[in-house]
Amino acid sequence: QKAISVAGCLAQFYFFGSLAATECLLLAVMSYDRLPRPSVQPPPPIPLLMTGPLCVRLAASSWLCCFLLTAITMVLLSRLTFCGPNDIDHFFCDFAPLVHLSCMDTSLIETITYATSSAVTLVPFLLIIASYSCILAAILRISSSTGRQKAFSTCSSHLIMVMMFYGTLIATYLVPSA
């Protein structure tokens, strides 16, 4: 029989939630790095290349933002009172099973968590879709079929992974269970 303390369960949820949210933002940063750059002379007045310092700032911002947003949910979860049989029929401590164990009104925490989860999931996903729309338009302007094929193969692995990750995430956490 496996048992975990409430504090341990909350810590497990915190790290799982923070890392999943961070991955959402980092995937958006990766898609920004894939944006097609104009190859005209003279170069555009605004530098469009992903520089090392910009990459570090974007990655650090992603980590910080997600760990702080998940901390809000953690504070709200830690204030809940749990009653009855504290059994979670799940293989890890996730938000929905924890909320279902509470004997308090959880509508506020569910609304706040849904809003933050939507922001961290849907905004990056839409930015990625916009980014890949620009990439697709640039690829379709390539005159040679070999060049188009090479460009598609370069971006296809990232796009497939993004679709699998976000599709699962949205279906699991953002689509209402009822």
DRENDOTOR-764524 format. One record per atom (N, C-alpha, C): x negated, y negated, z negated; residue in one letter; residue number from 1; atom name. Coordinates in nm, 2 decimals, padded with zeros to 4 digits, always signed. Layout:
      xx      yy      zz  aa    i  at
       X       Y       Z   A  NUM  CA
...
% end
This chain:
      xx      yy      zz  aa    i  at
  -00.08  +00.12  +00.00   Q    1   N
  +00.00  +00.00  +00.00   Q    1  CA
  -00.09  -00.12  +00.00   Q    1   C
  -00.07  -00.21  +00.10   K    2   N
  -00.15  -00.33  +00.11   K    2  CA
  -00.08  -00.45  +00.04   K    2   C
  -00.15  -00.52  -00.03   A    3   N
  -00.10  -00.64  -00.10   A    3  CA
  -00.19  -00.76  -00.08   A    3   C
  -00.13  -00.88  -00.08   I    4   N
  -00.21  -01.00  -00.07   I    4  CA
  -00.14  -01.10  -00.16   I    4   C
  -00.22  -01.18  -00.22   S    5   N
  -00.17  -01.29  -00.31   S    5  CA
  -00.10  -01.40  -00.22   S    5   C
  -00.02  -01.48  -00.28   V    6   N
  +00.04  -01.59  -00.21   V    6  CA
  -00.07  -01.69  -00.16   V    6   C
  -00.17  -01.71  -00.25   A    7   N
  -00.27  -01.80  -00.21   A    7  CA
  -00.35  -01.74  -00.09   A    7   C
  -00.38  -01.61  -00.10   G    8   N
  -00.45  -01.54  +00.01   G    8  CA
  -00.37  -01.55  +00.14   G    8   C
  -00.24  -01.53  +00.13   C    9   N
  -00.15  -01.53  +00.24   C    9  CA
  -00.15  -01.67  +00.31   C    9   C
  -00.14  -01.77  +00.22   L   10   N
  -00.14  -01.91  +00.27   L   10  CA
  -00.28  -01.94  +00.34   L   10   C
  -00.38  -01.90  +00.28   A   11   N
  -00.52  -01.92  +00.34   A   11  CA
  -00.53  -01.85  +00.48   A   11   C
  -00.48  -01.73  +00.49   Q   12   N
  -00.48  -01.65  +00.61   Q   12  CA
  -00.40  -01.73  +00.72   Q   12   C
  -00.28  -01.78  +00.68   F   13   N
  -00.19  -01.85  +00.77   F   13  CA
  -00.27  -01.98  +00.82   F   13   C
  -00.33  -02.05  +00.72   Y   14   N
  -00.40  -02.18  +00.75   Y   14  CA
  -00.50  -02.16  +00.86   Y   14   C
  -00.59  -02.05  +00.84   F   15   N
  -00.69  -02.03  +00.94   F   15  CA
  -00.64  -01.98  +01.07   F   15   C
  -00.54  -01.90  +01.07   F   16   N
  -00.48  -01.85  +01.20   F   16  CA
  -00.42  -01.97  +01.27   F   16   C
  -00.34  -02.05  +01.20   G   17   N
  -00.27  -02.16  +01.26   G   17  CA
  -00.36  -02.26  +01.32   G   17   C
  -00.47  -02.30  +01.24   S   18   N
  -00.57  -02.40  +01.28   S   18  CA
  -00.64  -02.35  +01.40   S   18   C
  -00.68  -02.23  +01.40   L   19   N
  -00.76  -02.18  +01.52   L   19  CA
  -00.68  -02.16  +01.64   L   19   C
  -00.55  -02.12  +01.63   A   20   N
  -00.46  -02.11  +01.75   A   20  CA
  -00.44  -02.25  +01.80   A   20   C
  -00.41  -02.35  +01.72   A   21   N
  -00.38  -02.48  +01.76   A   21  CA
  -00.51  -02.54  +01.83   A   21   C
  -00.63  -02.52  +01.77   T   22   N
  -00.75  -02.57  +01.83   T   22  CA
  -00.77  -02.51  +01.97   T   22   C
  -00.74  -02.38  +01.98   E   23   N
  -00.76  -02.32  +02.12   E   23  CA
  -00.67  -02.39  +02.22   E   23   C
  -00.55  -02.43  +02.18   C   24   N
  -00.46  -02.50  +02.27   C   24  CA
  -00.53  -02.63  +02.32   C   24   C
  -00.58  -02.71  +02.23   L   25   N
  -00.65  -02.83  +02.27   L   25  CA
  -00.78  -02.81  +02.35   L   25   C
  -00.85  -02.71  +02.31   L   26   N
  -00.98  -02.68  +02.38   L   26  CA
  -00.95  -02.64  +02.52   L   26   C
  -00.84  -02.56  +02.54   L   27   N
  -00.81  -02.52  +02.68   L   27  CA
  -00.77  -02.65  +02.77   L   27   C
  -00.71  -02.74  +02.71   A   28   N
  -00.68  -02.87  +02.78   A   28  CA
  -00.81  -02.94  +02.81   A   28   C
  -00.90  -02.94  +02.72   V   29   N
  -01.03  -03.01  +02.74   V   29  CA
  -01.11  -02.93  +02.86   V   29   C
  -01.10  -02.80  +02.86   M   30   N
  -01.16  -02.73  +02.96   M   30  CA
  -01.10  -02.76  +03.10   M   30   C
  -00.97  -02.78  +03.10   S   31   N
  -00.91  -02.81  +03.23   S   31  CA
  -00.94  -02.95  +03.28   S   31   C
  -00.96  -03.04  +03.18   Y   32   N
  -01.01  -03.18  +03.22   Y   32  CA
  -01.14  -03.17  +03.28   Y   32   C
  -01.23  -03.08  +03.24   D   33   N
  -01.36  -03.06  +03.29   D   33  CA
  -01.36  -03.01  +03.44   D   33   C
  -01.25  -02.94  +03.47   R   34   N
  -01.23  -02.89  +03.60   R   34  CA
  -01.17  -02.98  +03.71   R   34   C
  -01.13  -03.10  +03.66   L   35   N
  -01.07  -03.19  +03.76   L   35  CA
  -01.16  -03.23  +03.87   L   35   C
  -01.10  -03.23  +03.99   P   36   N
  -01.19  -03.27  +04.11   P   36  CA
  -01.24  -03.41  +04.10   P   36   C
  -01.37  -03.43  +04.13   R   37   N
  -01.43  -03.56  +04.13   R   37  CA
  -01.44  -03.61  +04.27   R   37   C
  -01.41  -03.74  +04.29   P   38   N
  -01.42  -03.79  +04.42   P   38  CA
  -01.57  -03.79  +04.47   P   38   C
  -01.59  -03.76  +04.59   S   39   N
  -01.73  -03.75  +04.64   S   39  CA
  -01.75  -03.86  +04.74   S   39   C
  -01.70  -03.98  +04.72   V   40   N
  -01.71  -04.09  +04.82   V   40  CA
  -01.82  -04.18  +04.77   V   40   C
  -01.88  -04.25  +04.86   Q   41   N
  -01.98  -04.36  +04.82   Q   41  CA
  -01.92  -04.49  +04.84   Q   41   C
  -01.93  -04.59  +04.76   P   42   N
  -02.00  -04.58  +04.63   P   42  CA
  -01.92  -04.51  +04.52   P   42   C
  -01.98  -04.47  +04.42   P   43   N
  -01.91  -04.39  +04.31   P   43  CA
  -01.80  -04.48  +04.25   P   43   C
  -01.70  -04.42  +04.20   P   44   N
  -01.59  -04.49  +04.14   P   44  CA
  -01.64  -04.57  +04.02   P   44   C
  -01.57  -04.69  +03.99   P   45   N
  -01.62  -04.77  +03.88   P   45  CA
  -01.61  -04.71  +03.74   P   45   C
  -01.53  -04.61  +03.72   I   46   N
  -01.52  -04.54  +03.59   I   46  CA
  -01.58  -04.40  +03.61   I   46   C
  -01.68  -04.37  +03.52   P   47   N
  -01.74  -04.24  +03.53   P   47  CA
  -01.64  -04.13  +03.50   P   47   C
  -01.63  -04.03  +03.59   L   48   N
  -01.53  -03.93  +03.57   L   48  CA
  -01.59  -03.79  +03.53   L   48   C
  -01.72  -03.79  +03.52   L   49   N
  -01.79  -03.66  +03.48   L   49  CA
  -01.78  -03.64  +03.33   L   49   C
  -01.77  -03.51  +03.30   M   50   N
  -01.77  -03.47  +03.16   M   50  CA
  -01.91  -03.47  +03.11   M   50   C
  -01.94  -03.57  +03.03   T   51   N
  -02.08  -03.58  +02.98   T   51  CA
  -02.09  -03.50  +02.85   T   51   C
  -02.21  -03.47  +02.81   G   52   N
  -02.24  -03.40  +02.69   G   52  CA
  -02.17  -03.46  +02.57   G   52   C
  -02.20  -03.59  +02.54   P   53   N
  -02.14  -03.66  +02.43   P   53  CA
  -01.99  -03.66  +02.43   P   53   C
  -01.93  -03.68  +02.55   L   54   N
  -01.78  -03.68  +02.56   L   54  CA
  -01.73  -03.54  +02.53   L   54   C
  -01.80  -03.44  +02.58   C   55   N
  -01.76  -03.30  +02.55   C   55  CA
  -01.76  -03.27  +02.40   C   55   C
  -01.86  -03.32  +02.33   V   56   N
  -01.87  -03.30  +02.19   V   56  CA
  -01.76  -03.37  +02.11   V   56   C
  -01.74  -03.49  +02.16   R   57   N
  -01.63  -03.57  +02.09   R   57  CA
  -01.49  -03.51  +02.11   R   57   C
  -01.47  -03.46  +02.23   L   58   N
  -01.34  -03.40  +02.26   L   58  CA
  -01.32  -03.27  +02.18   L   58   C
  -01.43  -03.19  +02.18   A   59   N
  -01.42  -03.06  +02.10   A   59  CA
  -01.41  -03.09  +01.95   A   59   C
  -01.48  -03.18  +01.90   A   60   N
  -01.47  -03.21  +01.75   A   60  CA
  -01.34  -03.27  +01.72   A   60   C
  -01.28  -03.36  +01.81   S   61   N
  -01.15  -03.41  +01.78   S   61  CA
  -01.05  -03.30  +01.78   S   61   C
  -01.06  -03.21  +01.87   S   62   N
  -00.97  -03.09  +01.88   S   62  CA
  -00.97  -03.02  +01.75   S   62   C
  -01.09  -02.98  +01.70   W   63   N
  -01.10  -02.91  +01.57   W   63  CA
  -01.04  -02.99  +01.46   W   63   C
  -01.08  -03.11  +01.44   L   64   N
  -01.03  -03.20  +01.33   L   64  CA
  -00.88  -03.22  +01.33   L   64   C
  -00.83  -03.25  +01.45   C   65   N
  -00.69  -03.27  +01.46   C   65  CA
  -00.61  -03.15  +01.42   C   65   C
  -00.65  -03.03  +01.47   C   66   N
  -00.57  -02.91  +01.44   C   66  CA
  -00.58  -02.87  +01.30   C   66   C
  -00.70  -02.88  +01.24   F   67   N
  -00.72  -02.84  +01.10   F   67  CA
  -00.64  -02.93  +01.01   F   67   C
  -00.63  -03.06  +01.05   L   68   N
  -00.55  -03.16  +00.97   L   68  CA
  -00.40  -03.13  +00.98   L   68   C
  -00.35  -03.11  +01.11   L   69   N
  -00.21  -03.08  +01.13   L   69  CA
  -00.17  -02.96  +01.06   L   69   C
  -00.25  -02.86  +01.06   T   70   N
  -00.21  -02.73  +00.99   T   70  CA
  -00.21  -02.75  +00.84   T   70   C
  -00.30  -02.84  +00.79   A   71   N
  -00.30  -02.87  +00.65   A   71  CA
  -00.16  -02.93  +00.60   A   71   C
  -00.10  -03.01  +00.69   I   72   N
  +00.03  -03.06  +00.66   I   72  CA
  +00.13  -02.95  +00.63   I   72   C
  +00.13  -02.85  +00.72   T   73   N
  +00.22  -02.74  +00.71   T   73  CA
  +00.18  -02.66  +00.58   T   73   C
  +00.05  -02.65  +00.56   M   74   N
  +00.01  -02.57  +00.44   M   74  CA
  +00.06  -02.64  +00.31   M   74   C
  +00.05  -02.77  +00.30   V   75   N
  +00.10  -02.84  +00.18   V   75  CA
  +00.25  -02.81  +00.16   V   75   C
  +00.32  -02.82  +00.27   L   76   N
  +00.47  -02.80  +00.26   L   76  CA
  +00.50  -02.65  +00.22   L   76   C
  +00.42  -02.56  +00.28   L   77   N
  +00.44  -02.42  +00.24   L   77  CA
  +00.41  -02.39  +00.10   L   77   C
  +00.30  -02.45  +00.05   S   78   N
  +00.26  -02.43  -00.09   S   78  CA
  +00.36  -02.48  -00.19   S   78   C
  +00.45  -02.57  -00.15   R   79   N
  +00.55  -02.62  -00.24   R   79  CA
  +00.68  -02.53  -00.25   R   79   C
  +00.68  -02.43  -00.16   L   80   N
  +00.80  -02.35  -00.16   L   80  CA
  +00.80  -02.25  -00.28   L   80   C
  +00.92  -02.22  -00.32   T   81   N
  +00.94  -02.11  -00.42   T   81  CA
  +00.97  -01.98  -00.36   T   81   C
  +00.90  -01.88  -00.39   F   82   N
  +00.93  -01.75  -00.32   F   82  CA
  +01.00  -01.66  -00.43   F   82   C
  +01.10  -01.59  -00.38   C   83   N
  +01.18  -01.51  -00.48   C   83  CA
  +01.22  -01.38  -00.41   C   83   C
  +01.26  -01.28  -00.49   G   84   N
  +01.31  -01.15  -00.44   G   84  CA
  +01.19  -01.07  -00.41   G   84   C
  +01.21  -00.96  -00.33   P   85   N
  +01.10  -00.88  -00.29   P   85  CA
  +01.01  -00.95  -00.19   P   85   C
  +00.89  -00.98  -00.23   N   86   N
  +00.79  -01.06  -00.15   N   86  CA
  +00.72  -00.97  -00.05   N   86   C
  +00.80  -00.90  +00.03   D   87   N
  +00.74  -00.81  +00.13   D   87  CA
  +00.75  -00.87  +00.27   D   87   C
  +00.64  -00.88  +00.34   I   88   N
  +00.64  -00.93  +00.47   I   88  CA
  +00.63  -00.82  +00.57   I   88   C
  +00.73  -00.80  +00.65   D   89   N
  +00.73  -00.69  +00.75   D   89  CA
  +00.66  -00.74  +00.87   D   89   C
  +00.53  -00.77  +00.86   H   90   N
  +00.45  -00.83  +00.96   H   90  CA
  +00.30  -00.78  +00.93   H   90   C
  +00.22  -00.79  +01.03   F   91   N
  +00.08  -00.74  +01.01   F   91  CA
  -00.01  -00.86  +00.96   F   91   C
  +00.04  -00.98  +00.96   F   92   N
  -00.04  -01.09  +00.89   F   92  CA
  +00.06  -01.19  +00.84   F   92   C
  +00.01  -01.29  +00.77   C   93   N
  +00.09  -01.39  +00.71   C   93  CA
  +00.12  -01.50  +00.81   C   93   C
  +00.23  -01.50  +00.87   D   94   N
  +00.27  -01.60  +00.97   D   94  CA
  +00.38  -01.69  +00.91   D   94   C
  +00.41  -01.80  +00.99   F   95   N
  +00.50  -01.90  +00.94   F   95  CA
  +00.64  -01.85  +00.91   F   95   C
  +00.70  -01.79  +01.01   A   96   N
  +00.84  -01.74  +01.00   A   96  CA
  +00.86  -01.64  +00.88   A   96   C
  +00.78  -01.54  +00.87   P   97   N
  +00.80  -01.44  +00.76   P   97  CA
  +00.78  -01.51  +00.62   P   97   C
  +00.68  -01.61  +00.61   L   98   N
  +00.67  -01.68  +00.49   L   98  CA
  +00.79  -01.76  +00.45   L   98   C
  +00.84  -01.83  +00.55   V   99   N
  +00.96  -01.92  +00.53   V   99  CA
  +01.08  -01.84  +00.49   V   99   C
  +01.09  -01.72  +00.55   H  100   N
  +01.21  -01.63  +00.52   H  100  CA
  +01.20  -01.58  +00.37   H  100   C
  +01.09  -01.57  +00.31   L  101   N
  +01.07  -01.53  +00.17   L  101  CA
  +01.12  -01.63  +00.07   L  101   C
  +01.13  -01.76  +00.12   S  102   N
  +01.16  -01.87  +00.02   S  102  CA
  +01.31  -01.87  -00.01   S  102   C
  +01.34  -01.91  -00.14   C  103   N
  +01.48  -01.92  -00.18   C  103  CA
  +01.52  -02.07  -00.18   C  103   C
  +01.44  -02.15  -00.12   M  104   N
  +01.47  -02.30  -00.12   M  104  CA
  +01.52  -02.33  +00.02   M  104   C
  +01.56  -02.46  +00.04   D  105   N
  +01.60  -02.51  +00.17   D  105  CA
  +01.47  -02.54  +00.25   D  105   C
  +01.46  -02.47  +00.36   T  106   N
  +01.33  -02.49  +00.44   T  106  CA
  +01.35  -02.56  +00.57   T  106   C
  +01.47  -02.63  +00.58   S  107   N
  +01.49  -02.70  +00.71   S  107  CA
  +01.39  -02.81  +00.73   S  107   C
  +01.35  -02.89  +00.63   L  108   N
  +01.25  -02.99  +00.65   L  108  CA
  +01.12  -02.94  +00.70   L  108   C
  +01.07  -02.84  +00.64   I  109   N
  +00.94  -02.78  +00.68   I  109  CA
  +00.95  -02.71  +00.82   I  109   C
  +01.06  -02.65  +00.85   E  110   N
  +01.08  -02.59  +00.98   E  110  CA
  +01.08  -02.70  +01.09   E  110   C
  +01.15  -02.81  +01.06   T  111   N
  +01.15  -02.92  +01.16   T  111  CA
  +01.02  -02.98  +01.18   T  111   C
  +00.94  -03.01  +01.07   I  112   N
  +00.81  -03.07  +01.08   I  112  CA
  +00.71  -02.97  +01.16   I  112   C
  +00.72  -02.85  +01.12   T  113   N
  +00.63  -02.75  +01.18   T  113  CA
  +00.66  -02.73  +01.33   T  113   C
  +00.79  -02.73  +01.36   Y  114   N
  +00.83  -02.72  +01.50   Y  114  CA
  +00.78  -02.84  +01.58   Y  114   C
  +00.80  -02.96  +01.52   A  115   N
  +00.75  -03.08  +01.59   A  115  CA
  +00.60  -03.08  +01.62   A  115   C
  +00.52  -03.04  +01.51   T  116   N
  +00.38  -03.04  +01.53   T  116  CA
  +00.33  -02.93  +01.62   T  116   C
  +00.40  -02.81  +01.61   S  117   N
  +00.36  -02.70  +01.70   S  117  CA
  +00.39  -02.73  +01.84   S  117   C
  +00.51  -02.80  +01.87   S  118   N
  +00.54  -02.84  +02.00   S  118  CA
  +00.44  -02.94  +02.06   S  118   C
  +00.40  -03.03  +01.98   A  119   N
  +00.30  -03.13  +02.02   A  119  CA
  +00.17  -03.07  +02.05   A  119   C
  +00.12  -02.98  +01.97   V  120   N
  -00.01  -02.91  +01.99   V  120  CA
  +00.00  -02.81  +02.10   V  120   C
  +00.12  -02.76  +02.14   T  121   N
  +00.13  -02.66  +02.24   T  121  CA
  +00.17  -02.72  +02.37   T  121   C
  +00.28  -02.79  +02.37   L  122   N
  +00.34  -02.84  +02.50   L  122  CA
  +00.26  -02.95  +02.56   L  122   C
  +00.21  -03.04  +02.49   V  123   N
  +00.14  -03.16  +02.55   V  123  CA
  +00.01  -03.11  +02.62   V  123   C
  -00.07  -03.02  +02.55   P  124   N
  -00.19  -02.97  +02.63   P  124  CA
  -00.15  -02.89  +02.75   P  124   C
  -00.04  -02.81  +02.73   F  125   N
  +00.00  -02.72  +02.84   F  125  CA
  +00.04  -02.81  +02.96   F  125   C
  +00.11  -02.91  +02.94   L  126   N
  +00.16  -03.00  +03.05   L  126  CA
  +00.04  -03.08  +03.11   L  126   C
  -00.06  -03.11  +03.03   L  127   N
  -00.19  -03.17  +03.08   L  127  CA
  -00.26  -03.07  +03.17   L  127   C
  -00.26  -02.95  +03.13   I  128   N
  -00.33  -02.85  +03.21   I  128  CA
  -00.26  -02.83  +03.34   I  128   C
  -00.13  -02.82  +03.33   I  129   N
  -00.05  -02.81  +03.46   I  129  CA
  -00.08  -02.93  +03.55   I  129   C
  -00.08  -03.05  +03.50   A  130   N
  -00.11  -03.17  +03.58   A  130  CA
  -00.25  -03.16  +03.64   A  130   C
  -00.35  -03.11  +03.55   S  131   N
  -00.48  -03.10  +03.60   S  131  CA
  -00.49  -03.00  +03.71   S  131   C
  -00.43  -02.89  +03.70   Y  132   N
  -00.44  -02.79  +03.80   Y  132  CA
  -00.36  -02.83  +03.93   Y  132   C
  -00.26  -02.91  +03.91   S  133   N
  -00.19  -02.97  +04.03   S  133  CA
  -00.29  -03.05  +04.11   S  133   C
  -00.37  -03.13  +04.04   C  134   N
  -00.47  -03.21  +04.11   C  134  CA
  -00.57  -03.12  +04.18   C  134   C
  -00.61  -03.02  +04.11   I  135   N
  -00.71  -02.92  +04.16   I  135  CA
  -00.65  -02.85  +04.29   I  135   C
  -00.53  -02.81  +04.28   L  136   N
  -00.47  -02.74  +04.39   L  136  CA
  -00.46  -02.83  +04.51   L  136   C
  -00.42  -02.96  +04.49   A  137   N
  -00.42  -03.05  +04.60   A  137  CA
  -00.55  -03.07  +04.66   A  137   C
  -00.66  -03.08  +04.58   A  138   N
  -00.79  -03.09  +04.63   A  138  CA
  -00.84  -02.97  +04.71   A  138   C
  -00.80  -02.85  +04.66   I  139   N
  -00.84  -02.73  +04.73   I  139  CA
  -00.77  -02.72  +04.86   I  139   C
  -00.65  -02.76  +04.87   L  140   N
  -00.57  -02.75  +04.99   L  140  CA
  -00.63  -02.84  +05.10   L  140   C
  -00.70  -02.94  +05.06   R  141   N
  -00.76  -03.04  +05.15   R  141  CA
  -00.89  -02.99  +05.21   R  141   C
  -00.94  -02.88  +05.15   I  142   N
  -01.07  -02.82  +05.20   I  142  CA
  -01.04  -02.76  +05.34   I  142   C
  -01.12  -02.79  +05.44   S  143   N
  -01.09  -02.74  +05.57   S  143  CA
  -01.13  -02.60  +05.60   S  143   C
  -01.23  -02.55  +05.54   S  144   N
  -01.27  -02.41  +05.57   S  144  CA
  -01.20  -02.31  +05.47   S  144   C
  -01.16  -02.20  +05.53   S  145   N
  -01.09  -02.10  +05.45   S  145  CA
  -01.19  -02.04  +05.34   S  145   C
  -01.32  -02.02  +05.38   T  146   N
  -01.42  -01.97  +05.28   T  146  CA
  -01.43  -02.07  +05.16   T  146   C
  -01.43  -02.20  +05.19   G  147   N
  -01.44  -02.30  +05.09   G  147  CA
  -01.32  -02.30  +05.00   G  147   C
  -01.20  -02.28  +05.06   R  148   N
  -01.08  -02.27  +04.98   R  148  CA
  -01.08  -02.15  +04.89   R  148   C
  -01.12  -02.04  +04.95   Q  149   N
  -01.13  -01.91  +04.87   Q  149  CA
  -01.22  -01.92  +04.75   Q  149   C
  -01.34  -01.98  +04.78   K  150   N
  -01.44  -02.00  +04.67   K  150  CA
  -01.39  -02.09  +04.56   K  150   C
  -01.32  -02.20  +04.60   A  151   N
  -01.27  -02.29  +04.50   A  151  CA
  -01.16  -02.22  +04.42   A  151   C
  -01.07  -02.15  +04.48   F  152   N
  -00.96  -02.08  +04.41   F  152  CA
  -01.02  -01.97  +04.32   F  152   C
  -01.12  -01.90  +04.36   S  153   N
  -01.18  -01.80  +04.27   S  153  CA
  -01.25  -01.86  +04.15   S  153   C
  -01.30  -01.98  +04.17   T  154   N
  -01.37  -02.05  +04.06   T  154  CA
  -01.27  -02.08  +03.94   T  154   C
  -01.15  -02.13  +03.98   C  155   N
  -01.05  -02.18  +03.88   C  155  CA
  -00.95  -02.07  +03.84   C  155   C
  -00.94  -01.97  +03.92   S  156   N
  -00.83  -01.87  +03.89   S  156  CA
  -00.84  -01.80  +03.76   S  156   C
  -00.96  -01.77  +03.72   S  157   N
  -00.97  -01.70  +03.59   S  157  CA
  -00.93  -01.78  +03.47   S  157   C
  -00.96  -01.91  +03.47   H  158   N
  -00.92  -02.00  +03.37   H  158  CA
  -00.77  -02.02  +03.37   H  158   C
  -00.71  -02.04  +03.49   L  159   N
  -00.57  -02.06  +03.50   L  159  CA
  -00.49  -01.93  +03.46   L  159   C
  -00.54  -01.82  +03.49   I  160   N
  -00.47  -01.69  +03.45   I  160  CA
  -00.47  -01.68  +03.30   I  160   C
  -00.58  -01.71  +03.24   M  161   N
  -00.60  -01.70  +03.10   M  161  CA
  -00.51  -01.80  +03.03   M  161   C
  -00.50  -01.92  +03.08   V  162   N
  -00.42  -02.03  +03.03   V  162  CA
  -00.27  -01.99  +03.03   V  162   C
  -00.23  -01.93  +03.15   M  163   N
  -00.09  -01.89  +03.16   M  163  CA
  -00.05  -01.78  +03.06   M  163   C
  -00.14  -01.68  +03.05   M  164   N
  -00.12  -01.57  +02.95   M  164  CA
  -00.11  -01.62  +02.81   M  164   C
  -00.21  -01.71  +02.77   F  165   N
  -00.21  -01.76  +02.64   F  165  CA
  -00.09  -01.85  +02.60   F  165   C
  -00.06  -01.94  +02.69   Y  166   N
  +00.05  -02.03  +02.66   Y  166  CA
  +00.18  -01.97  +02.68   Y  166   C
  +00.20  -01.88  +02.77   G  167   N
  +00.32  -01.80  +02.79   G  167  CA
  +00.36  -01.72  +02.66   G  167   C
  +00.26  -01.65  +02.61   T  168   N
  +00.28  -01.58  +02.49   T  168  CA
  +00.31  -01.67  +02.37   T  168   C
  +00.23  -01.77  +02.36   L  169   N
  +00.25  -01.87  +02.25   L  169  CA
  +00.39  -01.94  +02.25   L  169   C
  +00.43  -01.98  +02.36   I  170   N
  +00.56  -02.05  +02.37   I  170  CA
  +00.67  -01.95  +02.35   I  170   C
  +00.66  -01.84  +02.40   A  171   N
  +00.77  -01.74  +02.38   A  171  CA
  +00.78  -01.69  +02.24   A  171   C
  +00.66  -01.68  +02.17   T  172   N
  +00.66  -01.64  +02.03   T  172  CA
  +00.70  -01.75  +01.93   T  172   C
  +00.65  -01.87  +01.95   Y  173   N
  +00.67  -01.97  +01.85   Y  173  CA
  +00.76  -02.08  +01.88   Y  173   C
  +00.78  -02.11  +02.00   L  174   N
  +00.87  -02.23  +02.04   L  174  CA
  +01.01  -02.20  +02.08   L  174   C
  +01.03  -02.08  +02.14   V  175   N
  +01.16  -02.04  +02.18   V  175  CA
  +01.24  -01.99  +02.05   V  175   C
  +01.36  -02.05  +02.03   P  176   N
  +01.43  -02.01  +01.91   P  176  CA
  +01.46  -01.87  +01.90   P  176   C
  +01.45  -01.81  +01.78   S  177   N
  +01.46  -01.66  +01.77   S  177  CA
  +01.61  -01.62  +01.79   S  177   C
  +01.70  -01.71  +01.76   A  178   N
  +01.84  -01.67  +01.77   A  178  CA
  +01.88  -01.66  +01.92   A  178   C
% end
